[in-house]
Each structure stands twice: as structure tokens, then as C-alpha cells.
């Protein structure tokens, strides 16, 4: 077993193809029909609204 080295190693460049190649792309605008009904709130929102109605002010 060896101990820590007193001379730190320098940085090295990774092999080609190993690093992530991230490309950001926009999905564009989302057009929502004005005649469409409002989406139903999710379960957590419905429960929070119900709790708020039940608590006396």
C-alpha cells in the first residue's frame, strides 16, 4: 500500500468522444387554443385548496 504522493499530477485531456456534447435547442412556442377548457389542477393543488377552505379564519 502506498501513501499519498507529494507531487500532484497535472490535468490531462480526456480521450476523444468521452466528454458530453450538450446541444441546447428551443422547442418553439406552444400555442394553446383559447376555447380549450382550463386544465384540471393536480392532486397536490386540489388537496391544498380543500385544506384552505376547511381551515377557519
The 8 nearest C-alpha neighbors of each residue, nearest first, counted from 0:
[[1, 2, 3, 4, 5, 6, 7, 8],
 [0, 2, 3, 4, 5, 6, 7, 8],
 [1, 3, 4, 0, 5, 6, 7, 8],
 [4, 2, 5, 1, 6, 7, 0, 8],
 [3, 5, 6, 2, 7, 1, 8, 0],
 [4, 6, 7, 3, 2, 8, 1, 9],
 [7, 5, 4, 8, 3, 9, 2, 10],
 [8, 6, 5, 4, 9, 3, 10, 11],
 [9, 7, 6, 10, 4, 11, 5, 3],
 [10, 8, 11, 7, 6, 12, 4, 5],
 [11, 9, 8, 12, 13, 7, 6, 14],
 [10, 12, 13, 9, 8, 14, 15, 7],
 [11, 13, 14, 10, 15, 18, 9, 17],
 [14, 12, 11, 15, 17, 18, 16, 10],
 [13, 15, 17, 16, 12, 18, 11, 19],
 [16, 14, 17, 13, 18, 12, 19, 20],
 [17, 15, 18, 14, 19, 13, 20, 12],
 [18, 16, 15, 14, 13, 19, 20, 12],
 [19, 17, 16, 20, 13, 15, 14, 21],
 [20, 18, 21, 17, 16, 22, 15, 13],
 [19, 21, 18, 22, 16, 17, 23, 15],
 [22, 20, 19, 23, 18, 24, 16, 17],
 [21, 23, 24, 20, 19, 25, 26, 18],
 [24, 22, 21, 25, 26, 20, 27, 19],
 [23, 25, 22, 26, 27, 21, 28, 20],
 [24, 26, 27, 23, 28, 22, 29, 21],
 [25, 27, 24, 28, 29, 23, 30, 22],
 [28, 26, 25, 29, 24, 30, 23, 31],
 [29, 27, 30, 26, 25, 31, 24, 32],
 [28, 30, 31, 27, 26, 32, 25, 33],
 [29, 31, 28, 32, 33, 27, 35, 26],
 [32, 30, 33, 29, 35, 34, 28, 36],
 [31, 33, 34, 35, 30, 36, 29, 37],
 [34, 32, 35, 31, 36, 30, 37, 38],
 [35, 33, 32, 36, 31, 37, 30, 38],
 [34, 36, 32, 33, 37, 31, 38, 30],
 [37, 35, 38, 34, 33, 39, 32, 31],
 [36, 38, 39, 35, 40, 34, 33, 32],
 [39, 37, 36, 40, 35, 41, 31, 32],
 [38, 40, 41, 37, 36, 45, 42, 44],
 [41, 39, 44, 45, 38, 42, 43, 37],
 [40, 42, 44, 43, 45, 39, 46, 38],
 [41, 43, 45, 44, 46, 40, 47, 39],
 [44, 42, 46, 45, 41, 47, 40, 48],
 [45, 43, 47, 46, 41, 42, 40, 48],
 [44, 46, 42, 48, 47, 43, 49, 40],
 [45, 47, 49, 43, 44, 48, 50, 42],
 [48, 46, 44, 50, 49, 45, 51, 43],
 [47, 49, 51, 45, 46, 50, 44, 52],
 [48, 50, 46, 52, 47, 51, 45, 53],
 [51, 49, 47, 53, 52, 48, 46, 54],
 [50, 52, 48, 49, 53, 54, 47, 55],
 [53, 51, 49, 50, 54, 48, 55, 47],
 [52, 54, 50, 51, 49, 55, 48, 56],
 [55, 53, 51, 52, 50, 56, 49, 48],
 [54, 56, 53, 52, 51, 50, 49, 48],
 [55, 54, 53, 52, 51, 50, 49, 48]]
